[in-house]
Amino acid sequence: MAPASSSPLVSAPNRGPWLADGPAVRQLVPRRAVRVRGGGDRTAADGAREPHGVGQVSSAPTTSSPLVSAPDHGPWLADGPAGRWRPGRYGALPAAVLFDRDGTLVVDVPYNGDPALVRLMPTAREAVDAVRAAGLPVGVVSNQSGVARGLLTRAQVEAVRRRVDELLGPFQVWAVCPHGPDDGCRCRKPAPGLVLAACARLGVPAAQATVIGDIGADMTAARAAGARGVLVPTPVTRAEEIEAADTVAPDLLTAVRLALGADPGDVRHRPLEVEER
């Protein structure tokens, strides 16, 4: 098992995102790829969305350093434990899998700064474990405009990040945009900056990465970065987002199986129905 520790978020220049790297991973032999038509495209600001489901909790321990300030209106970057992925010949496998945070990995609690409120979405743990089992680096790319709005502090963002790492194990990289919709940064999704910065931190080409998210802004950011996007709809995902996305999956585990080139069987092009546990 990879060591459960991570480095602090550090900032990138030129109004980029915040990133954090996780443990080192190994490279595997490519597999057959599968593509599915479906999905959406929304460039909405991260407004208040209804919480929509929970998943299982992991007991994986984690430690990390405090967040580092972002100078010059830049991003926050945080590295995880151990080393970095080394680029190579990926074939059908992605070079890395990047997850959106709110509404994808964890239940969307608007502007959440309380780690006690962090709850996993269905199959989140299984999905992240599957990526790690495939020997691929895994990261998080997340808009957190609550910082710019004065609703979140850096310490609160860090506390929630640590809680996610506790539940799912440490990620190789975290890329967090602390800016608001009107700040004109390059990292806030649907802009590609978070995806590009996370891939640069991992040392992998963005064109070989897969981004998994729940709204169109995630898919637009992936497309703009040259990465593959997989949409996992929820009850708040818009119909036009589902129609516009290249690949749609009913849950996170299926999304990961698609990203890894497996045939998951029944792929439904409809919002994910979640339930409280």
N, C-alpha and C positions, 0 to 999 in steps of 0.2 A: 504493500500500500504506500502511496506517495506520502511524504512527510507533511503534517498538517501545520504549516506556518506560512506567513506571507509578509511581504515588505509593505511599507506605507504607500498610500497614493502619492504620486508625484505629478507635477504639472508638465505640460508640453508647451512649446512656444507657439506663436502665431495663432492665438485664440483657439487652441486645440482642446481636446477633452482631458479628463483625469483618467489615469491608467493604473492598474495594479496587476502584477504578474504572480502566478502560482507555481506549483512544483513542476519539475522537469518531467517529460514524457518520452515515450519511445515511438518510433515510426513503424507502421505496418505495411504489409503488401496490399496494393489496391484491390478493391472489389468492384463488382458490376454496379453501375449506377442506374437509378430509376427516377424518372421525373413524372410528375402528376400535375395536371392543369387544374387551376381553381384560383381562389384568393383575392386579396384586397389592396387598397392604396389610399390611406388617409394621412394628411399632413397636419393633423390637429395638434394644438398645444396640449401639454399634459394637464388637462383639467381634472375635475373630480369625477372619477368613475366609480361605480358601485363595486364593493368587494364581491368576488364571485368564485369562492371555492377554496378548499384546502387540500393538502396531501399528507404524505407520510413524513415523519421526522427522522433524520439521521443522527446518530450519536457521535459522528466524526468530530474530534477535537480540532481546534484551530487557534493560532495566535497570530497577531499582526501588530504592526507599529501604527502610531497615530497618523492621521491624514496630514499631508504637506500642503501648505498654502499654494494657490495658483497665481503666480505673478503675471502682470501684463494681461489680465483678463483671459488667461490660458486655462487649459483643462486640468483636472485632477487625475493623476495616474498613480496606480498602486500595483506593485509587483507581489506575486505570491512567493511561496518557498522554492528553494532549489534553483535550477538553472532555467534555460530557455529552450524552446523548440528549435531544431536546426532544419532549415529548408532543404528540401530534396525533391524526389520525383513522387508525386502524390497519386497520379492515375485517377481512379474513380473516387477515391476517398478524399474528403475535404482536408485541407491543411490544418484547420481549426474549426471549432464550433463555438459561436458567440450567442449568448442568450440575452434577450431583454430581461429586465428584472420584474417590474410591477405588472401584474396581469399575465405574466408568462411563467417565471419561476415561483413567484410568491403572489399571494392575494393582494390586489391593488387597494391599499389604504392610502387615500390621497395625502400627499406630503407627509408621509409617515417618518417620524424621527424616534419612534419608540420600538426598540427591539422586541419587547414583549408582545407586540401586535403582529410580528412576522409569522405568517402561516404559509406553508407550501401549497402550490397548486397540485392537482392530481397528476400523478406519475412523474413529478419533478425529480424526485430522488432517483428513480429508476432510469430516467432519461440521462441525467448527468453521469450516473454510474456507467451507463452504456457507452458514453463518449470516452470516459477514462479507460474502460475495459478495452476499447479499440485502440488505445495508445495515442489518442489525440489530445492536444491542449484544449482547454475549455475556458471561456471567459464570459464576462458580463459587460454589456454596453447599456448605459442607463441615463436617461434625462432626469435631472433633479432640479427643476426650476424653482422648487421651494426655497433653495438657497438664495437665488436672486430676488425672490419675492419677500425675503425676510421671515419665512415660515420655518426654515431649517437652518441649523448651524452645521459647520464642518464636523463637529464632534458627533452630532446626531446622525449624519450620513455615515460616518465611520462606525458608529455603534450598530446601525442596521446592517451595514456591510459585514461586520464581524458575526452577527447573528446568522446571516445567510450562509456564511462560511461554516459556522457551527452545524447548521442543519444539513448542508449539502457537501461539506468538505471544501478545502481551499481551492480557489480558482487560480489559474496561471496569470490571469490579468483581469483587472477591473478598469473600465474606462467610464468616467462619470462626467457628465456635462452639468455644471452648476449654474448655467446662464438661463436667462429668461427668453421668451419668444421674440422680444424686440431688441435684444442685445447685439444681434448681428454676428454671432460667433459662427465658426465653421464646424463645430462639433455637434450641436444640438440636432438630433434626429427630427426631420427627415434628411438633414445634411449628412454627408458620408463621414465626417470627421472622426466620430467615435469608432467606427468600424476600421477606418484607415489607421488610426492611432493604436488601436488594440492589436491589429495585425503587425504593424511596425514593431511594437513592443515584443511580440512573439517571434519576430523574424520570419514571418510567412507572407506570401503574396495574398493580397485581399481577394484577388480573382479566384483563389483556391479555397476561400473560407465559406462557411455557411452561417447565416444569421437566422435565428429562430425568434419570432415575436408574435404579438397578438393583435397589432393594429397596422394600418397601412404605412404609418411613418417608419416603422421598422423595416418594412419591405422596400420602401423608397430609399432609405439609407443604404440598405444592402445593394440595391440595384445601382445606385449612384457610385458606390465604392467598387463595383464590378464583382461583388460577391453574390452567392446564391441566397435567396430568401425563402424561408418556409413559414407560412402563416398558420398559427394555431388559433382559430377563432374562438371567441367567448361570446356570451350574450350581448356584450357591448360592441362587438365588431360589426362594422357596417356592411351591408350587402355589396356595395360597390368595391369595398376592400377585398372581399372574398372573390369577386368576379375578376379583379385586376391582378391578383397575386399569381405567380407562376406555379407555386406548389402550396397545397393546403393539406393539413393533417388534423384529425379530430382530437389529438392529445399530444403531449410533449414526447412521450416515448415513441409514438408512431412517427413524429417529426424527425427524431433522431435516427430511427431505422431507415427512413427515406434518405436522410443526409448521408448515411453510411452505405447506401446502395442496396439495402435489403428490400424485399417485397413484403410490405406489411399486410397485404390482403385487402380487407375492406377499408378503403379510405373514403370517408364521407365528407362531402363538401357542405358542411353546415356548422353553425356555432357549437362549441363544446358545451355540453350540459354538465355542470358541476354541482356537487352537493356538499353540505357541511358534514364534517366528521368529528 
